[in-house]
Amino acid sequence: MVNEKYQKFIREQFDELKRINYAPHFRVLAGPDDTKSNLDGQEILVLCANNYLGLANHPEMKEAAIAAIKKYGAGMGTGRKIMTYDIQEELDEKLAEFKSADAALVYPTGYTANMGSIWCVMTEGDTIVSDELNHASIIDGCRMARKTNRIIYKHTDMEDLEKKLKESTKTRETGKTMIITDAVFSMDGDICPLPEIVELAEKYDAFTFIDEAHASGVLGKNGRGTCEHFNVEGKVEVQMGTLSKALATVGGYIAGSEELRYYLYRRSRPFCFSTGFLSPGECGAALKAVEILKREPERVERLRDNTKYFKKELQDLGFNTGVSQTPITPVIVGTPEKAQSLSKLLYEKEKIFCGAISYPVVPKGTDRIRSIVNAHHTREQLDYAVGGFERVGKELGII
Ligand SMILES: Cc1ncc(COP(=O)(O)O)c(C=O)c1O
């Protein structure tokens, strides 16, 4: 006998989701995530994966994962706080080097890296100043940082940030202050104004925490991220990153000082209360991804060329791509129905996959589909995609 109140609640949620027609079901991959993939039994051009550098199905990545499994086994055995594998320690070291930081610590996901570290670093009486469009994992991490003052500033608005920092100096007395921001905003693809943020942090006795999820492997000449892009290396105290996007595996990390790493190792809740960390195979593949990126920075250049080309073609057709400066290119259509129809027709008629996104993930009236090109898309594939957008956009009266 199932509890009635529980059942009613779940049914209401289910009906509402069906009503607004969020993805009718999960799209099922029956092979690797590539530019063209076997999705739901058909060959589909994928234009929404985070596999920015096309590494997810790279033969060397697969070989590295297999070699690590052969050497260490498939599972973890125990959590890192009890016994840590040398390959896990090596991954921490290589990521620190990649981010030009003294040390880094890997978490099971980017989500837990934010959650687990923000809560640890910010304690009673501290002040968190956060961009209004920060990722949910930052918001949740800030919520967990109890008894802190939490202040939101307008998206990338440096005047508002300064105003909020100035106002809060009156109340923040002894506690420390952290400015926290996505480096690349995951729904709009714009970049935070990091040099100005760092300057304001210095001016108002604050430190900076950036979420490099969509910046590592994407921004900077060598793909090292936003600090490299803006030439402010060494000026950001905490850099969070994820392995699940450009580095094409799974996991997140925090890069900063040796002391920070040790403190998180000892106190961060995902370390203290979970066995779940990257398994040897995942570590092997992630190490290989860092190595390939270092060896082949031209992948980042190719990603940039593809992004520039695709964005311009969409803009020339009259699509609204918002303020994007990165491979995340939204096509903003303004209503949930239009976003759903655009995504659906692209999929069904053109065999192109781009998901629709609506409120509450993005503000009302900015409903969109979110496209992402990667370094491996060929010009022919991009031209095909542009043609598909044009046909469907005209059919729906969007352009
Ligand atoms: C800006 C940002 N931060 C953090 C995360 C979480 O990373 P992960 O997917 O590795 O948990 C994401 C992923 O969607 C993200 O977009």
The ligand as a MOL file (V3000), in Angstrom:
LIG
                    3D

  0  0  0     0  0            999 V3000
M  V30 BEGIN CTAB
M  V30 COUNTS 16 16 0 0 0
M  V30 BEGIN ATOM
M  V30 1 C 28.9640 26.2200 -14.3120 0
M  V30 2 C 28.8900 24.7920 -13.8160 0
M  V30 3 N 29.4110 24.4900 -12.6250 0
M  V30 4 C 29.3730 23.2310 -12.1460 0
M  V30 5 C 28.8050 22.2090 -12.8580 0
M  V30 6 C 28.7730 20.8250 -12.2830 0
M  V30 7 O 29.7550 20.0310 -12.8760 0
M  V30 8 P 29.5780 18.4330 -13.0120 0
M  V30 9 O 28.6730 18.2080 -14.1810 0
M  V30 10 O 30.9420 17.9300 -13.2140 0
M  V30 11 O 28.9620 17.9700 -11.7370 0
M  V30 12 C 28.2530 22.4730 -14.1090 0
M  V30 13 C 27.6390 21.3640 -14.8900 0
M  V30 14 O 26.6290 21.4300 -15.4820 0
M  V30 15 C 28.2800 23.8040 -14.6080 0
M  V30 16 O 27.7440 24.0920 -15.7850 0
M  V30 END ATOM
M  V30 BEGIN BOND
M  V30 1 1 1 2
M  V30 2 1 2 3
M  V30 3 2 2 15
M  V30 4 2 3 4
M  V30 5 1 4 5
M  V30 6 1 5 6
M  V30 7 2 5 12
M  V30 8 1 6 7
M  V30 9 1 7 8
M  V30 10 2 8 9
M  V30 11 1 8 10
M  V30 12 1 8 11
M  V30 13 1 12 13
M  V30 14 1 12 15
M  V30 15 2 13 14
M  V30 16 1 15 16
M  V30 END BOND
M  V30 END CTAB
M  END
